Each structure stands twice: as C-alpha cells, then as structure tokens.
Amino acid sequence: MNGATKRRRGLSPEDRAAWAAVARTITPLPGKALAEPEAPPAPPSVTITPPPRAPATPAPPPPRRPPPELNVGIQPDGLDAKRWRDLRRGTLRPERKLDLHGMTAERAHGAVRTFLRAAQMDGARVVCIVTGKGSSTEGGVLRRELPHWLNAPELRAVILGAAHPHRANAGAVHLLLRRAR
C-alpha cells in the first residue's frame, strides 16, 4: 500500500452473531468475567460548522464618470436645445460678471475658481467671464487658458454649458451653472 494506515473495520452483524455463539460455549478463567462483544462503534458525529462570515459590506458604488469635456460654443449633452439657444444668443442674462482684464494668468485662475464656487453656492444660474480678445492673432493668454481652467474636475462639475454670447464677442464667455446640491 502507499504507507497509509489501514482503518479497522467493525464486525458485521453475522460476525457478531457467530462470536456470541462461540463466546457462550467458553468458561471464563477464575476471577475473570466473560467479555461482552464490543458494540459497533458509532460513526463519528461530524458537525460541519461554516467558517465565520465577515460582516457583509455593501459593494462600492460604481466610479462616477467625469463629465465630458466642456467646449465653448458646442452644445453639451443633457442641455435642452431651447436653453442652449438662449445661452448662445445671449438672451439668458448673466446674474454675475467677472472681468479678468489686467490680471496675470495665475491670479485670473484663482479668481475664476473662487467666482464660480461662490456663484453656484448663491444659486446663480448664468454668469459671464470677460477675458478680453487679447492682442495676438490667436487671442490672449487668458482667453486661451479659460477653457482649460473650466475643464478642471473641480470646476467642470459646476458648469453645464459655455458659449460666447454673440458671434462677434469672443472676449466674453457666458456659463450656465448647475444647481447647487
């Protein structure tokens, strides 16, 4: 065999009956009692206890997808056509205005973040940010950087849409803000 110990098998009912018949014919030695045949061993009671379960923790919510990139002048998904048309044409009047003329890019970036957070907390829906057209052919630094700032995760979650209020006015951007929750 493979080195494993053999397990002893108990007597079958026929073997026990035969042993009992033989044992009745035997006289025990003086001072010794007649040994009774061993009862068949009870099968070991196997109590299966399941391993302790860790307390159930709810599955984490699926990761939130960041809103799609905000492009000035392009209608975002989830914004109805009438509200977009009104924002693009400038018929939605801004409730607040931030003028960035004369600011450095670093100072303007901080001003935009503070302005948008405060406007949303106060319940403003439409705001205007004036960057100016800039002196170079591709526009000024602030005008080029504003879309990047607006797409930062902390600000993108605040803004629904962005448009120039008039085709000829590329130096200002009207923003439609989400409602504060």
C-alpha positions in Angstrom: 0.0 0.0 0.0 1.1 3.6 0.0 2.1 3.8 3.6 -1.3 4.9 4.9 -2.6 3.0 7.9 -5.5 0.7 7.3 -8.6 1.6 9.2 -10.1 -1.3 11.2 -13.4 -2.4 10.1 -16.0 -3.3 12.7 -17.8 -6.7 12.8 -20.7 -7.3 10.6 -24.0 -8.4 12.2 -23.3 -12.0 11.1 -19.8 -12.0 12.6 -21.2 -10.6 15.9 -23.8 -13.4 16.0 -21.2 -16.0 15.3 -18.9 -14.6 18.0 -21.7 -14.5 20.5 -22.4 -18.2 19.8 -18.8 -19.1 20.4 -18.5 -17.0 23.5 -21.4 -18.8 25.1 -19.5 -22.1 25.0 -16.5 -20.7 26.8 -16.0 -20.7 30.5 -14.0 -17.7 31.8 -10.8 -18.1 33.8 -11.3 -18.0 37.6 -11.7 -14.3 38.7 -12.4 -13.0 35.2 -15.8 -12.1 33.8 -16.9 -13.1 30.4 -16.2 -10.2 28.0 -19.1 -8.9 26.1 -18.6 -8.3 22.4 -17.9 -4.7 21.6 -20.8 -2.8 20.3 -20.2 -1.4 16.9 -18.6 2.0 17.2 -21.0 4.8 16.5 -20.0 6.7 13.4 -18.2 9.8 14.4 -20.5 12.7 14.5 -19.4 15.2 12.0 -20.6 18.6 12.8 -19.8 20.9 9.9 -19.7 24.5 11.0 -19.4 27.0 8.3 -16.5 29.3 8.6 -17.4 32.6 10.3 -18.5 35.1 7.8 -17.2 38.6 7.7 -20.0 41.2 8.0 -21.4 42.0 4.7 -20.1 45.2 3.3 -22.0 46.9 0.6 -20.4 46.9 -2.8 -18.7 50.3 -3.5 -20.7 52.4 -5.9 -19.5 52.4 -9.4 -17.0 55.1 -10.1 -18.5 58.3 -11.3 -17.6 59.2 -14.8 -16.3 62.7 -15.1 -18.5 64.9 -17.2 -17.4 65.1 -20.8 -15.1 67.9 -21.8 -16.6 71.3 -22.0 -16.1 73.2 -25.3 -17.1 76.8 -25.5 -19.7 77.2 -28.2 -20.6 73.5 -28.5 -23.9 72.2 -27.1 -23.2 69.7 -24.3 -25.2 66.5 -23.9 -28.0 66.9 -21.4 -28.8 70.5 -22.1 -32.1 71.1 -24.0 -32.0 72.9 -27.3 -34.0 76.0 -26.2 -31.8 76.7 -23.1 -28.7 76.2 -25.3 -30.0 78.6 -28.0 -30.8 81.2 -25.4 -27.4 80.9 -23.8 -25.6 81.1 -27.2 -27.7 84.1 -28.3 -27.1 86.0 -25.1 -30.8 86.1 -24.2 -30.1 84.5 -20.8 -28.8 87.4 -18.9 -25.9 86.8 -16.6 -26.6 87.3 -12.9 -22.9 87.9 -12.1 -19.9 89.1 -14.1 -16.1 88.6 -13.6 -13.8 90.8 -15.6 -10.2 89.4 -15.9 -8.7 92.4 -17.7 -5.3 93.3 -16.3 -4.8 90.1 -14.3 -2.0 87.7 -14.6 -2.9 84.1 -15.6 -2.2 82.8 -12.1 -4.3 85.5 -10.4 -7.1 85.1 -13.0 -7.2 81.3 -12.5 -7.7 81.7 -8.7 -10.4 84.4 -9.4 -12.3 82.2 -11.8 -12.3 79.3 -9.2 -13.5 81.5 -6.4 -16.0 83.3 -8.6 -17.7 80.1 -9.9 -17.9 78.4 -6.5 -19.4 81.5 -4.9 -21.9 82.0 -7.8 -23.1 78.4 -7.6 -23.4 78.5 -3.8 -25.5 81.7 -4.1 -27.8 80.0 -6.7 -26.7 81.9 -9.8 -27.5 80.1 -13.0 -25.8 82.2 -15.7 -22.6 84.1 -15.2 -20.3 86.0 -17.5 -16.5 85.9 -17.5 -14.7 88.6 -19.6 -11.3 87.6 -20.7 -10.8 90.2 -23.5 -9.8 89.3 -27.0 -6.1 89.6 -26.5 -3.6 91.4 -28.7 -2.2 88.5 -30.6 -3.9 86.8 -33.6 -4.7 83.6 -31.6 -6.1 85.6 -28.7 -4.7 86.5 -25.3 -3.3 84.1 -22.7 -6.5 84.3 -20.5 -8.8 83.6 -23.5 -6.7 80.6 -24.4 -6.4 79.3 -20.9 -10.0 79.8 -19.7 -11.3 76.5 -21.4 -8.6 74.5 -19.7 -9.4 76.0 -16.3 -13.1 75.3 -16.9 -12.4 71.7 -17.7 -10.5 71.1 -14.4 -12.5 68.5 -12.4 -13.4 70.8 -9.6 -14.9 73.4 -12.0 -16.3 71.1 -14.7 -18.7 69.6 -12.2 -20.2 73.1 -11.6 -20.7 74.0 -15.3 -23.5 72.8 -17.6 -22.5 74.7 -20.8 -20.4 77.6 -22.1 -20.9 79.9 -25.1 -19.9 83.3 -26.4 -23.0 85.4 -26.0 -22.6 86.8 -29.5 -20.7 85.7 -32.6 -18.7 89.0 -32.7 -17.9 88.9 -28.9 -15.2 86.3 -28.5 -13.8 88.1 -25.5 -16.6 87.0 -23.1 -18.0 83.7 -22.1 -21.4 83.0 -20.6 -21.6 79.9 -18.4 -24.7 78.0 -17.4 -24.1 76.6 -13.9 -25.6 73.5 -12.4 -27.8 74.0 -9.3 -26.0 73.5 -6.0 -27.0 70.3 -4.2 
